[in-house]
Amino acid sequence: MRGKKIDFEFVSEFITHCVQSGYDTPEAIVSHARKNISFIDEAIKAVELKKMERSKLLDVIASFEKSPPSKVVEAKALPFFNMHYPDICNTICQSLKVGPLTLKDLEKNNHSYTNILFCVKQLLENKIISKSGNYLLRGSQFNNYLKFVIKD
């Protein structure tokens, strides 16, 4: 084999070990070396299978461990911080935690009705609340809004 250095010390020790074990012809020594190579190849295959199993076990562990919040979720929360009148939005959301609301229920607040309507519009656009008939309900982003903005 070109470019490969032969470890003469190993070759000498292997031949000595073979002769001591009863392999005294060149054919017997070569046959014993081939058997050892086969044994080593089987051991390598077994280790490769164990490596694949290890990788899959790590997947199992990862699926049960809590992962840190995704940057994608945090990026989706950015529009929540651009909303005007956060105090009015907070009031509306706190009221929705109790149950559905109507716009008439919101008129009873100390805030300007125009600002309340503006906040309702913003909350609807960001899917923090939804509207069904005359009722305002929690939207698909309601819990995220409470978690990221109100820290509730």
N, C-alpha and C positions, 0 to 999 in steps of 0.2 A: 504494500500500500504506500503510495507516494505521499511524502510529506508527514507521515505519521511516525513518531518515534516509538521504538519498541522498548519496553521496560524489561531489560535483560535480567534484572534481579528477580522480578516477579516470575518470569519464564523459568528461570533456574530453580526457584523455590517450588513452583508448581510441578515441574518434572521430578524433583526430589521427592515431593509428597506423593506423587503418583507411583513412583518406583517402590516407596515404602508401603504403599497400599496394594501392591501386587500388579500394577499396570506397568509392564516392563517392555512393551513393544510400542513403536511410534503410533501404530494404528489404535492401540488401546488407550494411549494418552490422548490422542485427538478425539476419540469417541467419548472419553471421560470429560474432556473440555467442552464438547458439544452438549453433553448431558447437563453440565453445570450452567451453560448458557441458556438452555431450555428452562432450567429451574429458575434462573434469575429473571428471564423474560416473563414467566408465569407470576413471579413475585411482583414485578413491575406492573403487570396488568391488574393484579389485585389491588395494588396501591392506587392506581388510576381510578378504579371503581370506587374506592374509599374516598378519594378526592371529590368525585362527583357527588357521592352521598353527603359528604361534608358540606358542599356548596348548597345542596337542597335543604339540609338541616338548618343552615344559616338563614335560608329563606323563611323557614318555619318560625324561627326565633324573631326575625324582623317583622313578620306579620302579626305577632302578638305583642311586641314591644311598642310603646307609644313613640311615635315619631314627632320631631319638632314641627311646629306649625309651618305649613307650606308657604313659601314666599308668594306663590300665586294667590293664595287666599288673602294674604296681607295686601297685595297689590290691588285686589278687587275691593278692599275696604277703603282705599284712598279717596274715592268720591264722597264717602260719608263725612270726611273732614272738611269738605268744601261747601257744606250746606250752611245757609244763612239761618240765623235765629236758632242756635242749638238748644237754648233753654225752652223754646216753644216745642221744638221737635222732641225734646226729652219729656216734656209734660204730656204730649200726645202719646208717646210710647209707654210711659208709666200708666196712663189711663187704659191703654190697650192690653196691658198685662192683666188687668182685672177682667176685661171682657170687651166685646164689640162696642163701637161708638157710632154716633151719628154726628153730622156737622152741628146740629142744634146743641148736642152735649158740649161741644167745644166752644160754643158762644159764651158759656158761663165762665170762661177763664178771664183773667185780668188783662189779657193781651188784646191787641188790635185784631179785629176779625179779618182784616185784609192780610195781615201777617200770618194769621192762623191758616188761611186758605193757601197762601204762598208755601208754607211749610208742608201742608197736606200734599200739595202738588209735587214738591221736592221728594217727599217720602214715597209717594206713588211712583215717581220716575225711577227711584233707586230700589224699588221693590221691597222697601222696608215695611210698607203697609200695602194692602190691596183693598179694592172697593167691590162690594157686592150689593147692588141696589142702593139703598140709602145708608148702608152700614160700612164702616171702616173696620178692616180686620188686619190681623198680623200677616205680613207678606213673607216671601221666601227668604229675605235677607234680614228679617226682624231680629233673630237671635244674634247674627253677626254684628248688626248695628249695636245692640246692647252690649255685646262682648268687647268690641273694639273702641266704641266712642263713649258710651255711658259707663263702661267698665262694670257692668252689672252681672 
